[in-house]
């Protein structure tokens, strides 16, 4: 899968056992007392992220190294599995490893790592100018009012649709379902997203619940609030569509790539997915939908829905000995040149607001999704913001899957989800 290491889908992250292990986390967790006090240290650093499948990150680091021969960056590649990346970071943080200077942090990991005092707060000497950045990306890098990471790449869900078959993209759930008759007439599936029992289902379930006016966890990050009529309405949209066939039965196994492949093969009228799909569906030799599809914001009950925010930020380890270099490298990654390069080469959603209104970029046919992506990000919402995220997402996945598949009534699934989340957040 293209650039999956930097896509926003963190798997169950070690599942509930890990969540319980972290469940007692507090402001003094993680051995923060041994953090480096040197705020001006400069020298070689290591940047840790998932696999660089394209080589573009290596090229960016080579540019930095050419400009900073005395402060070179070494790339430490993790696996291409998000749950393994998460667990690797936790292991090294717990060991107070100073060699993990800058790390790629999925937006949902920030509260957990910040609560454990593993990330250097980006305040005072380490303050960043966040004015040029997307507010939603800055908010995702903030915990309890303090910035803990530098936004590096964002992302939001979009609705891919067959423009040759659907003259106008649906703007509401009812319009989408009404268009399913077009799919039936062409002997194809109507709508799919990511409905397998993994992190992608948390994304899709969160979108449905948020779009209907519900929420999953309250702002305290500890109290579940998902046993509500709004949440029932949101999750029922997915469960009812699956039951009546508007979501094809095979879609219960779909992650991002299975959905992309089905859409490219002409088997789907609508697909919820991320921006990386646009370029592949336009250029893959096996794609039968080249020049036949477009993108639109995800619909909701009464208009544009609520995309789930994806993306990664750069976190500075409190154990780093070369924090001044680490900060400069993080700023380098946020620079216009690097953000532009990542957009063009990797279809990464930039964190600089100005790039979404750049006339040259908007006119680039390879970036035909950019305007819609900007609209998606404008209404995007985070997955539950909590330092207990591994246990919370496991509870969402388990119960949303049961509701969609029909093994539990939606109302019971949400009651069970509420109980499981409260159990995870209370240790």
C-alpha positions as a LaTeX table, in Angstrom:
\begin{tabular}{lrrr}
\hline
Residue & $x$ (\AA) & $y$ (\AA) & $z$ (\AA) \\
\hline
Unk1 & 0.00 & 0.00 & 0.00 \\
Unk2 & 1.40 & 3.39 & $-0.93$ \\
Unk3 & 2.92 & 5.18 & 2.05 \\
Unk4 & 0.88 & 3.23 & 4.55 \\
Unk5 & 3.44 & 3.96 & 7.22 \\
Unk6 & 2.28 & 7.56 & 7.25 \\
Unk7 & $-1.43$ & 6.98 & 6.79 \\
Unk8 & $-3.64$ & 7.56 & 9.77 \\
Unk9 & $-4.76$ & 4.11 & 10.58 \\
Unk10 & $-3.27$ & 2.87 & 13.76 \\
Unk11 & $-4.40$ & $-0.71$ & 14.43 \\
Unk12 & $-5.67$ & $-1.79$ & 17.84 \\
Unk13 & $-2.29$ & $-0.76$ & 19.24 \\
Unk14 & $-1.60$ & $-3.76$ & 21.31 \\
Unk15 & $-5.28$ & $-4.11$ & 22.19 \\
Unk16 & $-6.74$ & $-3.94$ & 25.64 \\
Unk17 & $-3.85$ & $-5.54$ & 27.49 \\
Unk18 & $-1.58$ & $-2.69$ & 26.49 \\
Unk19 & $-4.29$ & $-0.18$ & 27.32 \\
Unk20 & $-4.60$ & $-1.59$ & 30.80 \\
Unk21 & $-0.84$ & $-1.51$ & 31.19 \\
Unk22 & $-0.96$ & 2.19 & 30.34 \\
Unk23 & $-4.24$ & 2.73 & 32.11 \\
Unk24 & $-2.64$ & 4.06 & 35.26 \\
Unk25 & $-0.81$ & 6.75 & 33.31 \\
Unk26 & $-0.70$ & 10.17 & 34.83 \\
Unk27 & 1.35 & 13.28 & 34.76 \\
Unk28 & 4.31 & 11.56 & 36.37 \\
Unk29 & 4.37 & 8.43 & 34.20 \\
Unk30 & 7.15 & 7.16 & 31.98 \\
Unk31 & 10.14 & 8.09 & 34.12 \\
Unk32 & 10.03 & 11.73 & 33.06 \\
Unk33 & 12.42 & 12.62 & 35.88 \\
Unk34 & 15.36 & 11.46 & 33.73 \\
Unk35 & 14.45 & 13.74 & 30.86 \\
Unk36 & 17.30 & 15.78 & 29.41 \\
Unk37 & 17.40 & 19.30 & 30.83 \\
Unk38 & 19.66 & 20.63 & 28.07 \\
Unk39 & 17.52 & 22.84 & 25.84 \\
Unk40 & 20.34 & 23.99 & 23.57 \\
Unk41 & 22.04 & 20.73 & 22.64 \\
Unk42 & 23.01 & 20.38 & 18.99 \\
Unk43 & 24.41 & 17.43 & 17.10 \\
Unk44 & 23.35 & 14.32 & 15.18 \\
Unk45 & 19.80 & 13.10 & 15.80 \\
Unk46 & 17.68 & 10.11 & 14.83 \\
Unk47 & 14.24 & 10.45 & 13.26 \\
Unk48 & 11.94 & 7.47 & 13.80 \\
Unk49 & 8.96 & 6.63 & 11.61 \\
Unk50 & 7.32 & 3.75 & 9.77 \\
Unk51 & 8.76 & 2.31 & 6.59 \\
Unk52 & 9.71 & 4.82 & 3.91 \\
Unk53 & 8.21 & 2.86 & 1.04 \\
Unk54 & 8.76 & 5.60 & $-1.55$ \\
Unk55 & 12.20 & 6.91 & $-0.60$ \\
Unk56 & 10.87 & 10.46 & $-0.39$ \\
Unk57 & 11.65 & 10.77 & 3.31 \\
Unk58 & 15.23 & 9.69 & 2.67 \\
Unk59 & 15.47 & 12.44 & 0.04 \\
Unk60 & 14.17 & 15.02 & 2.51 \\
Unk61 & 16.69 & 13.94 & 5.12 \\
Unk62 & 19.46 & 14.10 & 2.51 \\
Unk63 & 18.49 & 17.73 & 1.86 \\
Unk64 & 18.69 & 18.49 & 5.57 \\
Unk65 & 22.04 & 16.73 & 5.93 \\
Unk66 & 23.54 & 18.65 & 3.03 \\
Unk67 & 22.61 & 21.89 & 4.80 \\
Unk68 & 23.62 & 20.71 & 8.29 \\
Unk69 & 26.72 & 18.50 & 8.01 \\
Unk70 & 27.39 & 18.79 & 11.76 \\
Unk71 & 23.81 & 17.96 & 12.75 \\
Unk72 & 22.98 & 15.06 & 10.51 \\
Unk73 & 19.73 & 13.15 & 10.78 \\
Unk74 & 19.63 & 9.36 & 10.61 \\
Unk75 & 16.36 & 7.70 & 9.62 \\
Unk76 & 15.27 & 4.79 & 11.81 \\
Unk77 & 12.56 & 2.87 & 9.96 \\
Unk78 & 10.02 & 0.88 & 11.90 \\
Unk79 & 7.68 & $-1.71$ & 10.41 \\
Unk80 & 4.84 & $-0.69$ & 8.11 \\
Unk81 & 2.26 & $-1.75$ & 10.73 \\
Unk82 & 0.94 & 1.10 & 12.84 \\
Unk83 & 0.32 & $-0.97$ & 15.97 \\
Unk84 & 3.93 & $-2.19$ & 15.87 \\
Unk85 & 5.15 & 1.38 & 15.38 \\
Unk86 & 3.18 & 2.48 & 18.43 \\
Unk87 & 4.47 & $-0.35$ & 20.59 \\
Unk88 & 8.07 & 0.27 & 19.49 \\
Unk89 & 7.81 & 3.91 & 20.56 \\
Unk90 & 6.30 & 2.95 & 23.90 \\
Unk91 & 9.11 & 0.46 & 24.51 \\
Unk92 & 11.84 & 3.01 & 23.78 \\
Unk93 & 10.16 & 5.77 & 25.75 \\
Unk94 & 9.81 & 3.51 & 28.76 \\
Unk95 & 13.51 & 2.69 & 28.44 \\
Unk96 & 14.24 & 6.46 & 28.38 \\
Unk97 & 16.17 & 5.91 & 25.15 \\
Unk98 & 17.91 & 9.18 & 24.14 \\
Unk99 & 18.49 & 7.91 & 20.60 \\
Unk100 & 14.83 & 8.35 & 19.58 \\
Unk101 & 15.16 & 12.13 & 19.18 \\
Unk102 & 12.24 & 12.92 & 16.85 \\
Unk103 & 9.40 & 10.47 & 16.30 \\
Unk104 & 6.42 & 10.32 & 13.98 \\
Unk105 & 3.30 & 10.42 & 16.13 \\
Unk106 & $-0.12$ & 9.42 & 14.83 \\
Unk107 & $-2.63$ & 12.10 & 15.79 \\
Unk108 & $-4.37$ & 9.68 & 18.16 \\
Unk109 & $-1.18$ & 8.92 & 20.10 \\
Unk110 & $-0.44$ & 12.48 & 21.19 \\
Unk111 & $-2.59$ & 12.49 & 24.37 \\
Unk112 & $-1.19$ & 9.14 & 25.51 \\
Unk113 & 2.45 & 10.15 & 24.99 \\
Unk114 & 1.92 & 13.64 & 26.43 \\
Unk115 & 0.20 & 12.28 & 29.55 \\
Unk116 & 3.20 & 10.02 & 30.11 \\
Unk117 & 5.60 & 13.02 & 29.87 \\
Unk118 & 7.41 & 11.40 & 26.96 \\
Unk119 & 7.09 & 14.37 & 24.57 \\
Unk120 & 8.83 & 17.71 & 25.04 \\
Unk121 & 6.18 & 20.45 & 25.29 \\
Unk122 & 6.61 & 22.89 & 22.42 \\
Unk123 & 6.51 & 26.01 & 24.56 \\
Unk124 & 8.94 & 28.77 & 25.55 \\
Unk125 & 12.28 & 28.02 & 23.82 \\
Unk126 & 10.61 & 25.28 & 21.79 \\
Unk127 & 7.57 & 27.28 & 20.70 \\
Unk128 & 6.41 & 26.93 & 17.10 \\
Unk129 & 4.57 & 29.48 & 14.99 \\
Unk130 & 1.27 & 27.70 & 14.43 \\
Unk131 & $-0.49$ & 30.58 & 12.65 \\
Unk132 & 0.27 & 29.22 & 9.12 \\
Unk133 & $-0.93$ & 25.73 & 10.05 \\
Unk134 & $-4.32$ & 24.07 & 9.80 \\
Unk135 & $-6.14$ & 24.64 & 13.07 \\
Unk136 & $-7.46$ & 21.08 & 13.12 \\
Unk137 & $-3.89$ & 19.72 & 12.83 \\
Unk138 & $-2.66$ & 22.03 & 15.61 \\
Unk139 & $-5.57$ & 20.98 & 17.82 \\
Unk140 & $-4.68$ & 17.32 & 17.25 \\
Unk141 & $-1.11$ & 18.01 & 18.39 \\
Unk142 & $-2.33$ & 19.75 & 21.54 \\
Unk143 & $-3.13$ & 18.13 & 24.87 \\
Unk144 & $-4.71$ & 19.97 & 27.80 \\
Unk145 & $-4.05$ & 23.30 & 26.16 \\
Unk146 & $-0.37$ & 22.71 & 25.46 \\
Unk147 & 1.28 & 21.92 & 22.10 \\
Unk148 & 3.22 & 18.65 & 22.29 \\
Unk149 & 4.00 & 17.92 & 18.63 \\
Unk150 & 4.63 & 19.66 & 15.32 \\
Unk151 & 1.96 & 18.90 & 12.69 \\
Unk152 & 3.62 & 17.27 & 9.70 \\
Unk153 & 0.92 & 15.64 & 7.56 \\
Unk154 & $-2.84$ & 15.75 & 7.84 \\
Unk155 & $-5.61$ & 13.81 & 6.14 \\
Unk156 & $-9.38$ & 13.63 & 5.90 \\
Unk157 & $-11.85$ & 11.20 & 4.43 \\
Unk158 & $-13.56$ & 11.93 & 1.12 \\
Unk159 & $-16.33$ & 10.35 & $-0.93$ \\
Unk160 & $-15.09$ & 8.87 & $-4.20$ \\
Unk161 & $-17.89$ & 8.49 & $-6.73$ \\
Unk162 & $-18.42$ & 7.48 & $-10.34$ \\
Unk163 & $-19.05$ & 10.77 & $-12.08$ \\
Unk164 & $-19.94$ & 8.94 & $-15.29$ \\
Unk165 & $-22.90$ & 7.33 & $-13.50$ \\
Unk166 & $-23.82$ & 9.90 & $-10.85$ \\
Unk167 & $-24.39$ & 13.37 & $-12.33$ \\
Unk168 & $-24.30$ & 15.11 & $-8.95$ \\
Unk169 & $-22.57$ & 13.76 & $-5.84$ \\
Unk170 & $-24.86$ & 13.16 & $-2.86$ \\
Unk171 & $-24.70$ & 15.77 & $-0.12$ \\
Unk172 & $-26.76$ & 13.82 & 2.44 \\
Unk173 & $-27.08$ & 10.21 & 3.54 \\
Unk174 & $-30.57$ & 9.96 & 2.07 \\
Unk175 & $-29.33$ & 11.20 & $-1.32$ \\
Unk176 & $-26.50$ & 8.65 & $-1.24$ \\
Unk177 & $-28.90$ & 5.80 & $-0.46$ \\
Unk178 & $-31.30$ & 6.98 & $-3.19$ \\
Unk179 & $-28.44$ & 6.73 & $-5.68$ \\
Unk180 & $-27.95$ & 3.08 & $-4.78$ \\
Unk181 & $-30.55$ & 2.25 & $-7.41$ \\
Unk182 & $-27.95$ & 3.34 & $-9.97$ \\
Unk183 & $-25.56$ & 0.78 & $-8.55$ \\
Unk184 & $-28.22$ & $-1.92$ & $-8.72$ \\
Unk185 & $-28.94$ & $-1.06$ & $-12.35$ \\
Unk186 & $-25.26$ & $-1.53$ & $-13.16$ \\
Unk187 & $-24.85$ & $-4.69$ & $-11.08$ \\
Unk188 & $-22.32$ & $-3.15$ & $-8.72$ \\
Unk189 & $-22.02$ & $-2.46$ & $-5.01$ \\
Unk190 & $-23.28$ & 0.89 & $-3.81$ \\
Unk191 & $-21.17$ & 2.12 & $-0.88$ \\
Unk192 & $-18.15$ & 0.95 & 1.07 \\
Unk193 & $-15.68$ & 2.29 & 3.56 \\
Unk194 & $-13.39$ & 0.52 & 6.03 \\
Unk195 & $-15.52$ & $-1.92$ & 8.00 \\
Unk196 & $-13.14$ & $-4.72$ & 8.99 \\
Unk197 & $-12.45$ & $-5.01$ & 12.72 \\
Unk198 & $-9.40$ & $-2.72$ & 12.92 \\
Unk199 & $-8.61$ & 0.97 & 13.38 \\
Unk200 & $-10.28$ & 1.90 & 10.11 \\
Unk201 & $-13.61$ & 0.89 & 11.60 \\
Unk202 & $-13.04$ & 3.29 & 14.50 \\
Unk203 & $-12.53$ & 6.00 & 11.86 \\
Unk204 & $-15.71$ & 5.13 & 9.97 \\
Unk205 & $-17.86$ & 4.62 & 13.08 \\
Unk206 & $-16.60$ & 7.93 & 14.52 \\
Unk207 & $-17.53$ & 9.72 & 11.30 \\
Unk208 & $-21.06$ & 8.34 & 11.35 \\
Unk209 & $-21.59$ & 9.11 & 15.04 \\
Unk210 & $-20.06$ & 12.59 & 14.84 \\
Unk211 & $-22.04$ & 13.46 & 11.71 \\
Unk212 & $-25.26$ & 12.62 & 13.54 \\
Unk213 & $-24.36$ & 14.99 & 16.37 \\
Unk214 & $-23.02$ & 12.39 & 18.77 \\
Unk215 & $-19.66$ & 11.87 & 20.40 \\
Unk216 & $-17.80$ & 8.88 & 21.79 \\
Unk217 & $-15.75$ & 10.27 & 24.69 \\
Unk218 & $-16.31$ & 13.52 & 26.56 \\
Unk219 & $-13.71$ & 16.27 & 26.58 \\
Unk220 & $-12.17$ & 14.92 & 29.79 \\
Unk221 & $-10.82$ & 11.99 & 27.74 \\
Unk222 & $-12.08$ & 9.52 & 30.33 \\
Unk223 & $-15.88$ & 9.41 & 30.25 \\
Unk224 & $-17.75$ & 7.61 & 27.48 \\
Unk225 & $-20.78$ & 9.40 & 26.01 \\
Unk226 & $-21.79$ & 7.06 & 23.22 \\
Unk227 & $-25.03$ & 5.59 & 24.61 \\
Unk228 & $-27.15$ & 8.36 & 23.07 \\
Unk229 & $-29.90$ & 8.76 & 20.45 \\
Unk230 & $-27.45$ & 10.65 & 18.21 \\
Unk231 & $-24.95$ & 7.79 & 18.30 \\
Unk232 & $-27.75$ & 5.31 & 17.58 \\
Unk233 & $-28.72$ & 7.35 & 14.52 \\
Unk234 & $-25.14$ & 7.49 & 13.24 \\
Unk235 & $-24.23$ & 3.84 & 13.72 \\
Unk236 & $-27.65$ & 2.75 & 12.42 \\
Unk237 & $-26.85$ & 4.40 & 9.09 \\
Unk238 & $-24.04$ & 1.90 & 8.59 \\
Unk239 & $-25.84$ & $-1.08$ & 10.14 \\
Unk240 & $-29.04$ & $-0.55$ & 8.13 \\
Unk241 & $-27.14$ & $-0.02$ & 4.88 \\
Unk242 & $-25.25$ & $-3.27$ & 5.45 \\
Unk243 & $-28.41$ & $-5.16$ & 6.33 \\
Unk244 & $-30.28$ & $-4.06$ & 3.20 \\
Unk245 & $-27.32$ & $-4.55$ & 0.86 \\
Unk246 & $-26.51$ & $-0.92$ & 0.09 \\
Unk247 & $-23.16$ & $-1.75$ & 1.70 \\
Unk248 & $-22.17$ & $-5.02$ & $-0.03$ \\
Unk249 & $-21.60$ & $-8.01$ & 2.24 \\
Unk250 & $-17.93$ & $-8.35$ & 1.29 \\
Unk251 & $-17.28$ & $-4.80$ & 2.55 \\
Unk252 & $-17.32$ & $-6.10$ & 6.14 \\
Unk253 & $-13.77$ & $-7.32$ & 5.36 \\
Unk254 & $-12.54$ & $-4.10$ & 3.73 \\
Unk255 & $-9.58$ & $-2.10$ & 4.88 \\
Unk256 & $-8.35$ & 0.82 & 2.75 \\
Unk257 & $-6.76$ & $-1.25$ & 0.05 \\
Unk258 & $-9.58$ & $-3.72$ & $-0.47$ \\
Unk259 & $-11.99$ & $-0.83$ & $-0.93$ \\
Unk260 & $-9.63$ & 0.96 & $-3.30$ \\
Unk261 & $-9.16$ & $-2.15$ & $-5.40$ \\
Unk262 & $-12.91$ & $-2.77$ & $-5.57$ \\
Unk263 & $-13.53$ & 0.83 & $-6.66$ \\
Unk264 & $-10.78$ & 0.70 & $-9.27$ \\
Unk265 & $-12.23$ & $-2.56$ & $-10.59$ \\
Unk266 & $-15.60$ & $-0.89$ & $-11.15$ \\
Unk267 & $-17.33$ & $-2.81$ & $-8.38$ \\
Unk268 & $-18.44$ & 0.21 & $-6.32$ \\
Unk269 & $-20.42$ & 3.35 & $-7.02$ \\
Unk270 & $-19.23$ & 5.15 & $-3.86$ \\
Unk271 & $-16.18$ & 4.71 & $-1.65$ \\
Unk272 & $-15.10$ & 6.48 & 1.51 \\
Unk273 & $-11.30$ & 6.66 & 1.58 \\
Unk274 & $-8.25$ & 8.91 & 1.96 \\
Unk275 & $-6.49$ & 11.20 & $-0.51$ \\
Unk276 & $-3.84$ & 8.64 & $-1.53$ \\
Unk277 & $-6.47$ & 6.76 & $-3.55$ \\
Unk278 & $-6.91$ & 9.59 & $-6.05$ \\
Unk279 & $-3.56$ & 9.26 & $-7.77$ \\
Unk280 & $-3.64$ & 5.45 & $-7.79$ \\
Unk281 & $-7.14$ & 5.23 & $-9.23$ \\
Unk282 & $-6.06$ & 7.70 & $-11.92$ \\
Unk283 & $-2.83$ & 5.94 & $-12.90$ \\
Unk284 & $-2.96$ & 2.24 & $-12.02$ \\
Unk285 & $-2.79$ & 0.11 & $-15.11$ \\
Unk286 & $-5.57$ & $-2.10$ & $-13.78$ \\
Unk287 & $-7.94$ & 0.77 & $-12.92$ \\
Unk288 & $-11.08$ & 0.80 & $-15.06$ \\
Unk289 & $-12.31$ & 4.07 & $-13.55$ \\
Unk290 & $-9.63$ & 6.43 & $-14.90$ \\
Unk291 & $-11.32$ & 9.71 & $-15.89$ \\
Unk292 & $-14.63$ & 8.28 & $-14.62$ \\
Unk293 & $-14.52$ & 9.30 & $-10.95$ \\
Unk294 & $-14.40$ & 12.40 & $-8.81$ \\
Unk295 & $-14.40$ & 13.25 & $-5.12$ \\
Unk296 & $-16.80$ & 15.10 & $-2.87$ \\
Unk297 & $-17.03$ & 15.82 & 0.86 \\
Unk298 & $-18.51$ & 12.97 & 2.85 \\
Unk299 & $-22.25$ & 13.42 & 3.30 \\
Unk300 & $-24.06$ & 13.48 & 6.62 \\
Unk301 & $-27.70$ & 13.42 & 7.72 \\
Unk302 & $-28.36$ & 17.03 & 6.69 \\
Unk303 & $-25.40$ & 18.06 & 4.56 \\
Unk304 & $-21.61$ & 17.73 & 4.67 \\
Unk305 & $-20.71$ & 15.20 & 7.32 \\
Unk306 & $-17.81$ & 15.05 & 9.73 \\
Unk307 & $-14.66$ & 13.48 & 8.33 \\
Unk308 & $-12.37$ & 11.82 & 10.82 \\
Unk309 & $-9.03$ & 13.57 & 11.05 \\
Unk310 & $-5.98$ & 11.57 & 10.12 \\
Unk311 & $-2.33$ & 12.39 & 9.87 \\
Unk312 & 0.92 & 12.50 & 11.82 \\
Unk313 & 2.91 & 15.00 & 13.83 \\
Unk314 & 6.54 & 15.12 & 14.84 \\
Unk315 & 7.22 & 14.65 & 18.53 \\
Unk316 & 10.48 & 15.50 & 20.32 \\
Unk317 & 11.50 & 12.99 & 22.94 \\
Unk318 & 12.13 & 14.47 & 26.38 \\
Unk319 & 15.17 & 12.17 & 26.53 \\
Unk320 & 16.86 & 13.66 & 23.45 \\
Unk321 & 20.29 & 15.18 & 24.08 \\
Unk322 & 20.14 & 17.41 & 20.99 \\
Unk323 & 16.82 & 19.18 & 21.36 \\
Unk324 & 17.79 & 22.37 & 19.52 \\
Unk325 & 18.63 & 20.34 & 16.44 \\
Unk326 & 15.44 & 18.32 & 16.85 \\
Unk327 & 13.36 & 21.51 & 16.91 \\
Unk328 & 15.02 & 22.90 & 13.80 \\
Unk329 & 14.44 & 19.62 & 11.96 \\
Unk330 & 10.76 & 19.69 & 12.92 \\
Unk331 & 10.47 & 23.24 & 11.58 \\
Unk332 & 12.25 & 22.15 & 8.39 \\
Unk333 & 9.61 & 19.44 & 7.89 \\
Unk334 & 6.86 & 22.05 & 8.23 \\
Unk335 & 8.48 & 24.41 & 5.71 \\
Unk336 & 6.65 & 25.30 & 2.52 \\
Unk337 & 9.18 & 23.54 & 0.27 \\
Unk338 & 8.96 & 20.21 & 2.12 \\
Unk339 & 5.18 & 20.36 & 2.53 \\
Unk340 & 4.85 & 21.08 & $-1.19$ \\
Unk341 & 7.16 & 18.18 & $-2.03$ \\
Unk342 & 5.22 & 15.72 & 0.15 \\
Unk343 & 1.95 & 16.83 & $-1.42$ \\
Unk344 & 3.19 & 16.38 & $-4.97$ \\
Unk345 & 5.13 & 13.16 & $-4.47$ \\
Unk346 & 3.12 & 11.34 & $-1.82$ \\
Unk347 & $-0.35$ & 12.91 & $-1.90$ \\
Unk348 & 0.17 & 13.83 & 1.76 \\
Unk349 & $-2.34$ & 16.38 & 2.96 \\
Unk350 & $-0.19$ & 19.40 & 3.83 \\
Unk351 & $-0.51$ & 21.16 & 7.17 \\
Unk352 & 0.08 & 24.62 & 5.67 \\
Unk353 & $-3.20$ & 26.42 & 5.03 \\
Unk354 & $-1.77$ & 28.40 & 2.10 \\
Unk355 & $-1.25$ & 25.32 & $-0.07$ \\
Unk356 & $-4.98$ & 24.61 & $-0.21$ \\
Unk357 & $-5.59$ & 27.90 & $-2.02$ \\
Unk358 & $-2.49$ & 27.89 & $-4.24$ \\
Unk359 & $-3.80$ & 28.41 & $-7.82$ \\
Unk360 & $-1.03$ & 26.34 & $-9.39$ \\
Unk361 & $-1.72$ & 23.39 & $-7.11$ \\
Unk362 & $-5.48$ & 23.61 & $-7.58$ \\
Unk363 & $-4.97$ & 23.57 & $-11.35$ \\
Unk364 & $-2.74$ & 20.48 & $-11.21$ \\
Unk365 & $-4.79$ & 17.54 & $-12.55$ \\
Unk366 & $-2.89$ & 15.15 & $-10.29$ \\
Unk367 & $-4.26$ & 17.08 & $-7.33$ \\
Unk368 & $-7.89$ & 17.09 & $-8.39$ \\
Unk369 & $-8.84$ & 16.18 & $-4.84$ \\
Unk370 & $-7.10$ & 19.13 & $-3.14$ \\
Unk371 & $-10.08$ & 21.52 & $-2.98$ \\
Unk372 & $-12.36$ & 18.78 & $-1.64$ \\
Unk373 & $-9.73$ & 17.67 & 0.84 \\
Unk374 & $-9.52$ & 21.20 & 2.18 \\
Unk375 & $-13.29$ & 21.22 & 2.63 \\
Unk376 & $-13.11$ & 17.85 & 4.34 \\
Unk377 & $-10.47$ & 19.06 & 6.78 \\
Unk378 & $-12.51$ & 22.18 & 7.55 \\
Unk379 & $-15.21$ & 20.00 & 9.11 \\
Unk380 & $-12.98$ & 17.16 & 10.34 \\
Unk381 & $-13.16$ & 15.87 & 13.89 \\
Unk382 & $-10.62$ & 13.86 & 15.83 \\
Unk383 & $-11.16$ & 10.35 & 17.01 \\
Unk384 & $-11.59$ & 10.21 & 20.80 \\
Unk385 & $-8.95$ & 12.41 & 22.43 \\
Unk386 & $-7.77$ & 10.32 & 25.35 \\
Unk387 & $-4.52$ & 9.05 & 26.89 \\
Unk388 & $-6.21$ & 5.64 & 27.02 \\
Unk389 & $-6.65$ & 5.36 & 23.27 \\
Unk390 & $-5.64$ & 1.70 & 22.72 \\
Unk391 & $-8.41$ & 0.45 & 24.99 \\
Unk392 & $-10.93$ & 2.96 & 23.66 \\
Unk393 & $-10.39$ & 2.06 & 20.01 \\
Unk394 & $-10.57$ & $-1.65$ & 20.83 \\
Unk395 & $-13.99$ & $-1.07$ & 22.42 \\
Unk396 & $-15.21$ & 0.89 & 19.39 \\
Unk397 & $-13.99$ & $-1.66$ & 16.86 \\
Unk398 & $-15.45$ & $-4.65$ & 18.68 \\
Unk399 & $-18.92$ & $-3.21$ & 19.15 \\
Unk400 & $-19.27$ & $-1.24$ & 15.91 \\
Unk401 & $-18.35$ & $-4.40$ & 14.00 \\
Unk402 & $-20.99$ & $-6.40$ & 15.89 \\
Unk403 & $-23.62$ & $-3.72$ & 15.16 \\
Unk404 & $-22.86$ & $-3.49$ & 11.44 \\
Unk405 & $-22.66$ & $-7.23$ & 10.98 \\
Unk406 & $-25.96$ & $-7.61$ & 12.82 \\
Unk407 & $-24.81$ & $-9.80$ & 15.69 \\
Unk408 & $-25.92$ & $-7.10$ & 18.16 \\
Unk409 & $-28.69$ & $-4.50$ & 17.96 \\
Unk410 & $-27.20$ & $-1.04$ & 17.52 \\
Unk411 & $-28.51$ & 0.18 & 20.86 \\
Unk412 & $-26.99$ & $-2.78$ & 22.71 \\
Unk413 & $-23.68$ & $-2.42$ & 20.87 \\
Unk414 & $-23.47$ & 1.21 & 21.99 \\
Unk415 & $-24.30$ & 0.31 & 25.60 \\
Unk416 & $-21.55$ & $-2.31$ & 25.51 \\
Unk417 & $-19.18$ & 0.16 & 23.85 \\
Unk418 & $-19.85$ & 2.68 & 26.60 \\
Unk419 & $-19.14$ & 0.13 & 29.33 \\
Unk420 & $-15.95$ & $-1.10$ & 27.64 \\
Unk421 & $-14.62$ & 2.43 & 27.13 \\
Unk422 & $-15.28$ & 3.36 & 30.75 \\
Unk423 & $-13.54$ & 0.17 & 31.85 \\
Unk424 & $-10.49$ & 0.98 & 29.72 \\
Unk425 & $-10.24$ & 4.59 & 30.88 \\
Unk426 & $-10.67$ & 3.73 & 34.55 \\
Unk427 & $-7.98$ & 1.05 & 34.51 \\
\hline
\end{tabular}
